[in-house]
Amino acid sequence: MAEDKGTIKLVLLHLGLGDGVEDVLKDLILTDEAQENAKDCGIVNTKILKLALENSPAFAGASEIEKSAVSQYLTMSSRTGNVNRSNLVTLINGQMENKKYLVNENLCLADIVVFSRITEYVKKGLSEQKRKTLSNFIAWYEQIQKDIGEKNIKAAGLEYLDFSQKEAEGNKTKKQKNRTSGGKQATSAVPETIIPSMIDMRVGRILTVKRHEQADSLYVEEIDVGEETPRTVVSGLVNFIPIEQMQNRTIIVICNLKPATMRGVKSQAMVLCADSPDGKQVQFVEPPFENCAPGDRIVIEGFEDEKPVEGALNPKKKVWETVQKGLFTNKDCVAVWKDVDGKEHRLMVNGKECKSQTIADGILK
């Protein structure tokens, strides 16, 4: 993948191994087929870490805690797709208050790898308006650009982003549009404020479960969510949770997403799971079994009096995608939603918190 090549080149250049970049790449870069098969194994991340440890150990973390943090950032940055990239940007923005670098007081491997992997997303996925809400992230990004240097960034095949120039171009475009429209600016409705309580989360109990007939990685469940009839739900959990551990589980179900057909089976809801930081484990987020019944509402601390949206959410408004960016498990495996200030709001049912079994600092999805 071009992204991995650029990342490895940037790391090599920073370590002063620029003269041997191409030779080292032959040993480090996997074939496209091998990379596809190795995504979950983190082979590229392992090679990058090994390279740093051999040439500059402190660059990969000066202590075991720092090394663990570096490893987590490498894992999170290797998850592709706009939703994962957006989650990572939001996470960094919340963590960079009064901080200059991700892990310690110096530029380290995590800064360079994360920077290189999200550059394309920052270029295409962050509008000027969005950047204004991510001031901590943008300050970090510009600092890393400055530390690495435009020459090395371009030598690695990446693009050096000049935000001041992009904003000037945006202002110029706005002025041109105003002139062509006679100086009149169109008015638009004030966008609806998205809050986490808009998501209809309920206690569910899996009544039956079977393997999907047309997809090896999918289960098809019938789940009681407190309605007259159970809902059919398709879940990609075969590789993570054995079928015998699915039966009769009490879980959390998201009930107001638009139904989606998956390999010929219409899924009428989604189960809420925690994904471990290294991407190797997935576990249910579970309500306390003895304290709830199917259909009981899961509330988010601080939003107890707000009601979820009735019926299916409008996919165009990206309500679930927006709320999901703030859903995590904390260090105690408790499911929380983090607001823009990083404050944790627990997921609760009947006064009790919901948790994963062992996954701490995971992403909920």
Secondary structure, DSSP 8 states (H G I E B T S, - for coil): -HHHHHHHHHHHHHTT-GGGHHHHHHHH---HHHHHHHGGGTHHHHHHHHHHHHH-GGGG-SSHHHHHHHHHHHHHHT--SHHHHHHHHHHHHHH-TT-SSSSSSS--HHHHHHHHHHHHHHHHH--HHHHHT-HHHHHHHHHHHHHH-HHHHHHTT-----HHHHHHHHHHHHHHHHHHTTT------------GGGS-EEEEEEEEEEE-TT-TT-EEEEEE-SSSS-EEEEE--TTTS-GGGTTT-EEEEE-SS--EEETTEEE--EE-EEE-TTSS-EEE-B--GGG--TT-B-EETT-TT----SS---GGGTHHHHHHTTEEE-TTSBEEEE-TT--EEEEEETTEE-B-SS--S-EE-
